[in-house]
Amino acid sequence: MIIGSGFAGLSAACFMAKAGMHVTVLEKHATAGGRARELNAGGFSFDMGPSWYWMPDVFERFFNCFGKKVEDYYTLQRLNPSYRIYWPDDFTDVPADYNALQELFERTEPGSANKLDKFLSDAAYKYKIAMQKLAYKPGQSFIEFLQWNIIKGIFSLNIFNSIKSHTAQYFKDSRLRQLMEFPLLFLGALPQKIPALYSFMNYADIKGGTWYPGAGMHSIVKAMQQLALELGVEFYFNENVTEIVIENKTAQKVISQTVNCQLPTANYFPADVVISAADYHYTENILPPQYRSYSESYWDKRAMAPGCLLYYVGVKKKLKNLLHHSLFFDASFETHGRQIYETKEWPANPLFYVCAPSVTDSAAAPANCENLFFLIPIAAGIQGDCEEIREKYFELIVSRFENRLGEKIKNDIVYKKSFSHNDFVSEYNSFKGNAYGLANTLWQTAIFKPRCRSKKVRNLFYAGQLTVPGPGVPPCIISGEIAATQALNLF
Protein backbone atom coordinates (compact mmCIF):
# COMPACT_ATOMS: atom_id res chain seq x y z
CA MET A 1 0.00 0.00 0.00
CA ILE A 2 1.39 3.38 -1.06
CA ILE A 3 -0.06 6.62 0.29
CA GLY A 4 0.42 9.49 -2.16
CA SER A 5 1.33 9.60 -5.84
CA GLY A 6 3.98 12.30 -5.93
CA PHE A 7 7.43 11.46 -7.26
CA ALA A 8 8.34 9.49 -4.12
CA GLY A 9 5.09 7.51 -4.10
CA LEU A 10 5.28 6.69 -7.80
CA SER A 11 8.89 5.60 -7.43
CA ALA A 12 8.09 3.37 -4.44
CA ALA A 13 5.11 1.86 -6.27
CA CYS A 14 7.23 0.96 -9.29
CA PHE A 15 9.97 -0.70 -7.26
CA MET A 16 7.50 -2.66 -5.15
CA ALA A 17 5.63 -3.85 -8.25
CA LYS A 18 8.87 -4.82 -9.97
CA ALA A 19 9.56 -7.12 -7.01
CA GLY A 20 6.27 -8.90 -7.61
CA MET A 21 4.13 -7.17 -5.00
CA HIS A 22 0.48 -6.31 -5.62
CA VAL A 23 0.61 -2.55 -5.20
CA THR A 24 -2.22 -0.14 -4.48
CA VAL A 25 -1.73 3.64 -4.49
CA LEU A 26 -4.14 5.93 -2.66
CA GLU A 27 -4.11 9.55 -3.81
CA LYS A 28 -6.03 12.44 -2.28
CA HIS A 29 -6.38 14.32 -5.56
CA ALA A 30 -8.10 13.45 -8.83
CA THR A 31 -4.79 12.94 -10.65
CA ALA A 32 -1.30 11.71 -9.86
CA GLY A 33 1.59 14.01 -9.05
CA GLY A 34 1.03 15.46 -5.61
CA ARG A 35 2.82 18.81 -5.57
CA ALA A 36 3.76 18.21 -9.20
CA ARG A 37 0.19 18.26 -10.42
CA GLU A 38 -0.84 20.11 -13.57
CA LEU A 39 -3.29 23.01 -13.68
CA ASN A 40 -5.17 23.45 -16.96
CA ALA A 41 -7.21 26.60 -17.43
CA GLY A 42 -8.12 28.79 -20.38
CA GLY A 43 -5.79 26.91 -22.70
CA PHE A 44 -2.82 27.33 -20.33
CA SER A 45 -1.02 24.31 -18.82
CA PHE A 46 0.78 25.15 -15.59
CA ASP A 47 3.15 22.92 -13.65
CA MET A 48 1.87 23.59 -10.13
CA GLY A 49 5.10 22.75 -8.33
CA PRO A 50 8.59 21.78 -9.49
CA SER A 51 9.79 23.56 -12.62
CA TRP A 52 13.57 22.82 -12.76
CA TYR A 53 14.87 19.64 -14.36
CA TRP A 54 18.35 19.03 -12.96
CA MET A 55 20.37 15.84 -12.39
CA PRO A 56 19.18 14.01 -15.53
CA ASP A 57 21.30 11.02 -14.53
CA VAL A 58 18.91 10.29 -11.64
CA PHE A 59 15.89 10.15 -13.95
CA GLU A 60 17.79 7.99 -16.44
CA ARG A 61 18.89 5.62 -13.68
CA PHE A 62 15.30 5.31 -12.44
CA PHE A 63 13.92 4.23 -15.81
CA ASN A 64 16.96 2.02 -16.49
CA CYS A 65 16.05 0.03 -13.35
CA PHE A 66 12.98 -1.16 -15.26
CA GLY A 67 14.67 -1.76 -18.60
CA LYS A 68 13.41 1.56 -19.89
CA LYS A 69 14.88 4.87 -21.00
CA VAL A 70 13.73 8.44 -20.46
CA GLU A 71 13.11 8.84 -24.19
CA ASP A 72 10.63 5.96 -24.05
CA TYR A 73 8.31 8.39 -22.27
CA TYR A 74 9.30 12.01 -22.89
CA THR A 75 11.76 14.22 -24.72
CA LEU A 76 14.38 16.48 -23.18
CA GLN A 77 15.73 19.82 -24.35
CA ARG A 78 18.72 21.50 -22.73
CA LEU A 79 18.04 25.18 -22.13
CA ASN A 80 20.58 27.72 -23.34
CA PRO A 81 20.95 30.08 -21.61
CA SER A 82 20.23 27.95 -18.59
CA TYR A 83 18.63 30.89 -16.79
CA ARG A 84 18.88 34.64 -16.30
CA ILE A 85 19.72 36.46 -13.09
CA TYR A 86 18.52 40.04 -12.69
CA TRP A 87 20.75 42.22 -10.54
CA PRO A 88 19.81 45.70 -9.26
CA ASP A 89 21.16 47.43 -12.40
CA ASP A 90 21.62 44.75 -15.10
CA PHE A 91 21.30 41.02 -15.70
CA THR A 92 23.41 37.95 -16.42
CA ASP A 93 22.45 35.15 -18.78
CA VAL A 94 24.09 31.95 -17.59
CA PRO A 95 25.21 30.00 -20.68
CA ALA A 96 24.88 26.24 -20.98
CA ASP A 97 28.24 26.05 -22.76
CA TYR A 98 31.02 25.72 -20.20
CA ASN A 99 33.61 27.67 -22.21
CA ALA A 100 31.17 30.56 -22.51
CA LEU A 101 30.55 30.39 -18.77
CA GLN A 102 34.29 30.57 -18.11
CA GLU A 103 34.50 33.65 -20.30
CA LEU A 104 31.63 35.20 -18.33
CA PHE A 105 33.42 34.53 -15.04
CA GLU A 106 36.71 35.88 -16.38
CA ARG A 107 35.08 39.12 -17.58
CA THR A 108 33.46 39.57 -14.19
CA GLU A 109 36.54 38.75 -12.09
CA PRO A 110 39.92 38.23 -13.76
CA GLY A 111 41.40 34.87 -12.78
CA SER A 112 38.04 33.38 -11.83
CA ALA A 113 37.82 31.03 -14.84
CA ASN A 114 40.63 28.86 -13.45
CA LYS A 115 39.08 29.08 -10.01
CA LEU A 116 35.78 27.90 -11.46
CA ASP A 117 37.59 24.83 -12.80
CA LYS A 118 38.94 24.06 -9.34
CA PHE A 119 35.61 24.77 -7.65
CA LEU A 120 33.77 22.42 -10.00
CA SER A 121 36.43 19.73 -9.73
CA ASP A 122 35.77 19.73 -5.99
CA ALA A 123 32.00 19.81 -6.61
CA ALA A 124 32.26 16.90 -9.04
CA TYR A 125 34.00 14.79 -6.39
CA LYS A 126 31.24 15.63 -3.91
CA TYR A 127 28.56 14.85 -6.48
CA LYS A 128 30.10 11.45 -7.16
CA ILE A 129 30.31 10.60 -3.45
CA ALA A 130 26.84 12.01 -2.78
CA MET A 131 25.18 10.05 -5.57
CA GLN A 132 27.16 6.81 -5.36
CA LYS A 133 27.78 6.50 -1.62
CA LEU A 134 25.32 8.71 0.28
CA ALA A 135 22.04 9.46 -1.51
CA TYR A 136 20.78 5.86 -1.67
CA LYS A 137 21.49 5.08 1.99
CA PRO A 138 18.42 4.58 4.21
CA GLY A 139 19.98 6.66 7.00
CA GLN A 140 19.22 4.13 9.71
CA SER A 141 22.63 4.19 11.44
CA PHE A 142 26.21 5.48 11.30
CA ILE A 143 27.37 2.03 10.18
CA GLU A 144 26.07 2.71 6.67
CA PHE A 145 28.71 5.42 6.24
CA LEU A 146 31.69 3.49 7.59
CA GLN A 147 33.31 3.07 4.19
CA TRP A 148 36.94 3.93 3.69
CA ASN A 149 36.43 6.23 0.70
CA ILE A 150 33.88 8.22 2.71
CA ILE A 151 35.94 8.30 5.88
CA LYS A 152 39.17 9.34 4.16
CA GLY A 153 37.33 12.00 2.18
CA ILE A 154 35.32 13.40 5.08
CA PHE A 155 37.22 16.66 5.10
CA SER A 156 37.13 16.92 1.31
CA LEU A 157 33.34 16.78 1.56
CA ASN A 158 33.46 20.00 3.63
CA ILE A 159 30.61 18.96 5.88
CA PHE A 160 31.92 21.16 8.70
CA ASN A 161 32.50 24.20 6.49
CA SER A 162 29.71 26.47 5.21
CA ILE A 163 28.92 26.98 1.55
CA LYS A 164 29.32 30.72 2.09
CA SER A 165 32.91 30.46 3.32
CA HIS A 166 33.68 27.76 0.76
CA THR A 167 32.51 29.94 -2.13
CA ALA A 168 34.43 32.92 -0.74
CA GLN A 169 37.66 30.92 -0.97
CA TYR A 170 37.29 30.92 -4.75
CA PHE A 171 35.45 34.10 -5.74
CA LYS A 172 35.54 37.67 -4.52
CA ASP A 173 32.90 39.24 -6.74
CA SER A 174 29.54 39.35 -4.93
CA ARG A 175 27.57 38.44 -8.06
CA LEU A 176 29.65 35.36 -8.76
CA ARG A 177 29.17 34.30 -5.17
CA GLN A 178 25.41 34.75 -5.39
CA LEU A 179 25.34 32.85 -8.67
CA MET A 180 27.05 29.92 -6.96
CA GLU A 181 24.91 30.19 -3.83
CA PHE A 182 21.52 30.53 -5.56
CA PRO A 183 20.70 26.77 -5.63
CA LEU A 184 20.81 26.91 -1.83
CA LEU A 185 18.07 29.51 -1.55
CA PHE A 186 15.52 26.70 -1.17
CA LEU A 187 17.59 24.45 1.10
CA GLY A 188 16.25 26.11 4.21
CA ALA A 189 18.96 28.29 5.72
CA LEU A 190 21.31 31.14 4.97
CA PRO A 191 24.47 30.12 3.06
CA GLN A 192 26.55 30.42 6.22
CA LYS A 193 24.51 27.58 7.78
CA ILE A 194 24.45 25.16 4.84
CA PRO A 195 27.35 22.65 4.70
CA ALA A 196 29.76 23.17 1.81
CA LEU A 197 29.01 19.56 0.88
CA TYR A 198 26.06 21.00 -1.03
CA SER A 199 28.33 22.68 -3.56
CA PHE A 200 27.65 19.46 -5.48
CA MET A 201 24.48 21.30 -6.54
CA ASN A 202 26.69 23.65 -8.56
CA TYR A 203 28.04 20.65 -10.42
CA ALA A 204 24.47 19.52 -11.07
CA ASP A 205 23.62 23.00 -12.33
CA ILE A 206 26.66 23.82 -14.48
CA LYS A 207 27.82 20.43 -15.71
CA GLY A 208 24.56 18.48 -15.54
CA GLY A 209 22.60 21.30 -17.13
CA THR A 210 19.12 22.77 -16.96
CA TRP A 211 16.62 20.85 -19.09
CA TYR A 212 13.00 21.00 -20.12
CA PRO A 213 10.98 17.78 -20.44
CA GLY A 214 8.53 17.90 -23.35
CA ALA A 215 5.09 19.07 -22.16
CA GLY A 216 6.52 20.20 -18.83
CA MET A 217 7.44 18.64 -15.51
CA HIS A 218 4.10 16.88 -15.27
CA SER A 219 5.20 14.73 -18.21
CA ILE A 220 7.57 13.00 -15.74
CA VAL A 221 4.60 12.23 -13.49
CA LYS A 222 2.69 10.82 -16.47
CA ALA A 223 5.73 8.75 -17.45
CA MET A 224 6.17 7.29 -13.97
CA GLN A 225 2.45 6.60 -13.65
CA GLN A 226 2.44 4.90 -17.05
CA LEU A 227 5.39 2.75 -15.97
CA ALA A 228 3.57 1.88 -12.75
CA LEU A 229 0.48 0.84 -14.71
CA GLU A 230 2.62 -1.29 -16.99
CA LEU A 231 3.93 -3.00 -13.84
CA GLY A 232 0.40 -3.70 -12.61
CA VAL A 233 0.01 -0.95 -9.99
CA GLU A 234 -3.58 0.01 -9.10
CA PHE A 235 -4.48 3.65 -8.44
CA TYR A 236 -7.37 4.96 -6.38
CA PHE A 237 -7.89 8.71 -6.73
CA ASN A 238 -9.87 11.15 -4.57
CA GLU A 239 -8.98 9.04 -1.53
CA ASN A 240 -7.90 11.07 1.49
CA VAL A 241 -6.19 8.74 3.97
CA THR A 242 -7.40 9.49 7.49
CA GLU A 243 -6.15 6.55 9.57
CA ILE A 244 -3.67 3.68 9.61
CA VAL A 245 -5.00 0.88 11.80
CA ILE A 246 -2.29 -0.73 13.96
CA GLU A 247 -2.56 -4.07 15.71
CA ASN A 248 0.34 -5.68 17.56
CA LYS A 249 2.75 -3.04 16.24
CA THR A 250 1.77 -3.91 12.67
CA ALA A 251 -0.17 -1.80 10.17
CA GLN A 252 -3.19 -3.88 9.22
CA LYS A 253 -5.23 -1.56 7.03
CA VAL A 254 -5.52 1.98 5.75
CA ILE A 255 -8.74 3.96 6.03
CA SER A 256 -9.53 6.72 3.58
CA GLN A 257 -12.45 8.98 2.85
CA THR A 258 -13.58 9.65 -0.68
CA VAL A 259 -13.10 13.31 -1.58
CA ASN A 260 -15.78 15.29 -3.46
CA CYS A 261 -18.45 12.78 -2.57
CA GLN A 262 -21.96 13.87 -1.53
CA LEU A 263 -22.09 11.13 1.07
CA PRO A 264 -18.52 10.70 2.41
CA THR A 265 -17.81 7.08 3.19
CA ALA A 266 -14.88 5.38 4.86
CA ASN A 267 -13.01 2.96 2.63
CA TYR A 268 -10.89 0.18 4.11
CA PHE A 269 -7.78 -1.11 2.33
CA PRO A 270 -5.94 -4.09 3.86
CA ALA A 271 -2.15 -3.83 3.76
CA ASP A 272 0.82 -6.12 4.29
CA VAL A 273 3.15 -3.13 4.21
CA VAL A 274 2.51 0.61 4.08
CA ILE A 275 4.79 3.19 2.47
CA SER A 276 3.59 6.71 3.13
CA ALA A 277 4.77 9.28 0.63
CA ALA A 278 2.34 11.77 2.11
CA ASP A 279 3.59 14.47 4.47
CA TYR A 280 5.56 12.66 7.20
CA HIS A 281 4.14 14.76 10.03
CA TYR A 282 0.58 14.24 8.79
CA THR A 283 1.12 10.48 8.56
CA GLU A 284 2.42 10.41 12.13
CA ASN A 285 -0.70 12.23 13.29
CA ILE A 286 -3.11 9.72 11.77
CA LEU A 287 -1.42 6.99 13.80
CA PRO A 288 -2.47 6.18 17.37
CA PRO A 289 -0.25 8.35 19.64
CA GLN A 290 1.66 5.37 21.06
CA TYR A 291 2.86 4.42 17.56
CA ARG A 292 4.28 7.77 16.53
CA SER A 293 8.06 7.87 16.10
CA TYR A 294 8.42 11.57 16.85
CA SER A 295 6.79 13.96 19.30
CA GLU A 296 5.28 17.32 18.45
CA SER A 297 8.18 19.01 20.25
CA TYR A 298 10.57 17.16 17.92
CA TRP A 299 8.75 18.50 14.87
CA ASP A 300 8.51 22.01 16.26
CA LYS A 301 12.30 22.09 16.66
CA ARG A 302 12.98 21.14 13.03
CA ALA A 303 14.47 23.83 10.82
CA MET A 304 12.26 24.02 7.77
CA ALA A 305 13.00 24.90 4.18
CA PRO A 306 10.78 27.70 2.86
CA GLY A 307 7.17 27.83 1.96
CA CYS A 308 6.09 29.53 -1.25
CA LEU A 309 3.78 32.21 -2.50
CA LEU A 310 2.95 31.13 -6.07
CA TYR A 311 1.07 32.71 -8.94
CA TYR A 312 -0.06 31.00 -12.13
CA VAL A 313 -0.58 33.72 -14.72
CA GLY A 314 -1.77 33.68 -18.32
CA VAL A 315 -0.97 36.71 -20.49
CA LYS A 316 -2.64 37.40 -23.83
CA LYS A 317 0.49 38.50 -25.68
CA LYS A 318 4.05 37.36 -26.32
CA LEU A 319 6.84 39.06 -24.39
CA LYS A 320 10.02 40.07 -26.19
CA ASN A 321 12.74 39.91 -23.55
CA LEU A 322 11.95 36.73 -21.67
CA LEU A 323 13.79 33.48 -20.88
CA HIS A 324 12.39 30.18 -19.65
CA HIS A 325 13.89 30.70 -16.14
CA SER A 326 14.55 34.11 -14.56
CA LEU A 327 15.77 34.84 -11.03
CA PHE A 328 15.14 38.33 -9.70
CA PHE A 329 18.04 39.03 -7.38
CA ASP A 330 17.50 42.76 -7.65
CA ALA A 331 16.87 42.99 -3.90
CA SER A 332 18.96 42.01 -0.88
CA PHE A 333 19.68 38.25 -0.75
CA GLU A 334 20.77 38.52 2.89
CA THR A 335 17.72 40.49 4.04
CA HIS A 336 15.22 38.18 2.36
CA GLY A 337 17.08 35.15 3.70
CA ARG A 338 16.97 36.43 7.29
CA GLN A 339 13.28 37.25 7.01
CA ILE A 340 12.28 33.78 5.84
CA TYR A 341 14.75 31.71 7.86
CA GLU A 342 15.34 33.63 11.08
CA THR A 343 12.73 36.31 11.88
CA LYS A 344 10.02 34.32 10.02
CA GLU A 345 8.20 37.38 8.70
CA TRP A 346 6.71 38.35 5.38
CA PRO A 347 9.64 39.67 3.31
CA ALA A 348 9.78 43.42 2.80
CA ASN A 349 11.30 43.34 -0.68
CA PRO A 350 11.55 39.72 -1.76
CA LEU A 351 13.67 37.95 -4.29
CA PHE A 352 11.49 35.99 -6.69
CA TYR A 353 11.61 33.56 -9.59
CA VAL A 354 9.71 33.46 -12.88
CA CYS A 355 9.26 30.40 -15.08
CA ALA A 356 7.91 30.96 -18.61
CA PRO A 357 7.57 27.50 -20.21
CA SER A 358 5.73 29.01 -23.21
CA VAL A 359 9.09 30.45 -24.29
CA THR A 360 10.24 26.87 -24.96
CA ASP A 361 6.95 25.00 -25.40
CA SER A 362 4.20 26.54 -27.54
CA ALA A 363 1.70 24.01 -26.14
CA ALA A 364 1.98 25.55 -22.64
CA ALA A 365 -0.20 28.51 -23.69
CA PRO A 366 -2.68 29.49 -26.41
CA ALA A 367 -1.24 31.05 -29.58
CA ASN A 368 0.42 34.44 -28.99
CA CYS A 369 0.15 34.08 -25.21
CA GLU A 370 2.61 33.54 -22.37
CA ASN A 371 2.43 31.12 -19.46
CA LEU A 372 4.05 32.66 -16.36
CA PHE A 373 4.77 31.03 -13.02
CA PHE A 374 5.88 33.41 -10.24
CA LEU A 375 7.42 32.12 -6.98
CA ILE A 376 8.35 34.02 -3.82
CA PRO A 377 10.09 32.02 -1.05
CA ILE A 378 8.40 32.70 2.30
CA ALA A 379 8.86 31.38 5.82
CA ALA A 380 7.38 27.98 6.64
CA GLY A 381 4.68 28.30 9.27
CA ILE A 382 4.08 31.98 8.52
CA GLN A 383 0.80 33.47 9.69
CA GLY A 384 -1.47 35.92 7.90
CA ASP A 385 -1.84 34.27 4.50
CA CYS A 386 -4.86 35.97 2.90
CA GLU A 387 -6.01 37.47 -0.39
CA GLU A 388 -4.94 40.96 0.65
CA ILE A 389 -1.36 39.78 1.29
CA ARG A 390 -1.29 37.82 -1.96
CA GLU A 391 -2.49 40.81 -3.99
CA LYS A 392 0.02 43.10 -2.32
CA TYR A 393 2.94 40.87 -3.30
CA PHE A 394 1.61 40.25 -6.78
CA GLU A 395 1.51 43.98 -7.46
CA LEU A 396 5.02 44.36 -6.06
CA ILE A 397 6.72 41.65 -8.09
CA VAL A 398 4.80 42.24 -11.31
CA SER A 399 5.83 45.89 -11.23
CA ARG A 400 9.47 44.85 -10.87
CA PHE A 401 9.01 42.24 -13.60
CA GLU A 402 7.55 44.84 -15.98
CA ASN A 403 10.28 47.35 -15.24
CA ARG A 404 13.07 44.88 -15.93
CA LEU A 405 11.50 43.48 -19.11
CA GLY A 406 10.46 46.90 -20.36
CA GLU A 407 6.94 45.65 -21.08
CA LYS A 408 3.60 45.93 -19.31
CA ILE A 409 1.49 42.83 -18.62
CA LYS A 410 -1.07 43.83 -15.98
CA ASN A 411 -3.75 44.83 -18.49
CA ASP A 412 -3.11 41.70 -20.55
CA ILE A 413 -3.60 39.11 -17.80
CA VAL A 414 -6.43 36.74 -18.76
CA TYR A 415 -5.87 34.13 -16.05
CA LYS A 416 -4.44 34.32 -12.54
CA LYS A 417 -4.47 31.92 -9.60
CA SER A 418 -2.46 32.16 -6.39
CA PHE A 419 -1.32 29.32 -4.14
CA SER A 420 0.41 29.70 -0.79
CA HIS A 421 0.67 28.62 2.85
CA ASN A 422 -3.01 27.87 3.45
CA ASP A 423 -3.23 25.88 0.22
CA PHE A 424 -0.13 23.80 1.00
CA VAL A 425 -1.76 22.86 4.30
CA SER A 426 -5.21 22.08 2.91
CA GLU A 427 -4.13 20.49 -0.39
CA TYR A 428 -1.04 18.56 0.75
CA ASN A 429 -1.41 18.34 4.55
CA SER A 430 1.94 20.12 4.58
CA PHE A 431 3.63 20.56 7.95
CA LYS A 432 3.78 24.32 8.60
CA GLY A 433 2.81 24.83 4.98
CA ASN A 434 6.35 24.03 3.86
CA ALA A 435 7.04 23.61 0.16
CA TYR A 436 10.54 22.05 0.28
CA GLY A 437 10.73 19.89 3.40
CA LEU A 438 13.44 20.16 6.02
CA ALA A 439 16.35 22.57 5.80
CA ASN A 440 19.52 20.81 4.70
CA THR A 441 21.61 21.83 7.66
CA LEU A 442 24.35 19.53 8.96
CA TRP A 443 22.20 18.20 11.79
CA GLN A 444 19.31 17.45 9.44
CA THR A 445 21.33 15.52 6.87
CA ALA A 446 21.36 11.73 6.31
CA ILE A 447 20.95 9.88 9.63
CA PHE A 448 19.76 13.09 11.30
CA LYS A 449 16.59 13.24 9.20
CA PRO A 450 13.35 11.53 10.29
CA ARG A 451 13.84 7.82 9.62
CA CYS A 452 12.45 6.20 6.50
CA ARG A 453 11.28 3.28 8.66
CA SER A 454 8.90 3.67 11.57
CA LYS A 455 10.50 3.10 14.95
CA LYS A 456 7.32 1.56 16.35
CA VAL A 457 5.38 -0.05 13.51
CA ARG A 458 7.23 -2.94 11.90
CA ASN A 459 5.75 -2.61 8.40
CA LEU A 460 5.39 1.18 8.06
CA PHE A 461 7.86 3.14 5.94
CA TYR A 462 8.17 6.74 4.80
CA ALA A 463 9.25 8.37 1.56
CA GLY A 464 9.37 11.96 0.34
CA GLN A 465 11.02 15.24 1.10
CA LEU A 466 10.86 15.05 4.91
CA THR A 467 13.01 11.93 5.06
CA VAL A 468 16.17 10.70 3.29
CA PRO A 469 17.75 11.88 1.09
CA GLY A 470 15.88 15.21 1.16
CA PRO A 471 13.90 17.76 -0.86
CA GLY A 472 13.81 18.10 -4.63
CA VAL A 473 12.51 15.95 -7.46
CA PRO A 474 15.57 13.67 -7.90
CA PRO A 475 15.92 13.08 -4.13
CA CYS A 476 12.22 12.21 -3.89
CA ILE A 477 12.56 9.66 -6.68
CA ILE A 478 15.51 8.18 -4.79
CA SER A 479 13.51 8.29 -1.56
CA GLY A 480 10.82 6.08 -3.06
CA GLU A 481 13.43 3.51 -4.08
CA ILE A 482 14.99 3.55 -0.60
CA ALA A 483 11.63 3.04 1.13
CA ALA A 484 10.69 0.20 -1.23
CA THR A 485 14.05 -1.52 -0.74
CA GLN A 486 13.65 -1.34 3.03
CA ALA A 487 10.05 -2.59 2.85
CA LEU A 488 11.01 -5.53 0.65
CA ASN A 489 13.42 -6.70 3.34
CA LEU A 490 10.36 -7.81 5.28
CA PHE A 491 9.59 -10.50 2.70
Salt bridges, closest charged atoms under 4 A:
GLU27 OE2 - HIS29 ND1 3.01
GLU38 OE1 - LYS222 NZ 3.85
ASP89 OD1 - ARG175 NH2 2.57
ASP90 OD1 - ARG175 NH1 2.49
ASP93 OD1 - ARG84 NE 2.56
ASP122 OD2 - LYS126 NZ 2.87
ASP122 OD2 - HIS166 NE2 3.33
GLU230 OE1 - LYS68 NZ 3.68
GLU234 OE1 - HIS22 NE2 2.92
GLU296 OE2 - HIS281 NE2 2.98
ASP330 OD1 - ARG400 NH2 2.56
ASP330 OD2 - ARG404 NH1 3.89
GLU334 OE2 - LYS164 NZ 3.43
GLU334 OE1 - ARG338 NH1 3.94
GLU342 OE2 - LYS193 NZ 3.70
GLU370 OE1 - LYS318 NZ 3.27
ASP385 OD2 - ARG390 NH2 2.81
GLU391 OE2 - LYS416 NZ 2.60
GLU395 OE1 - LYS410 NZ 3.11
GLU402 OE1 - LYS408 NZ 3.97
ASP412 OD2 - LYS317 NZ 3.43
ASP423 OD2 - ARG390 NH2 2.76
GLU427 OE1 - HIS29 NE2 3.19
GLU427 OE1 - ARG37 NH2 3.10
GLU481 OE1 - ARG61 NH1 2.65
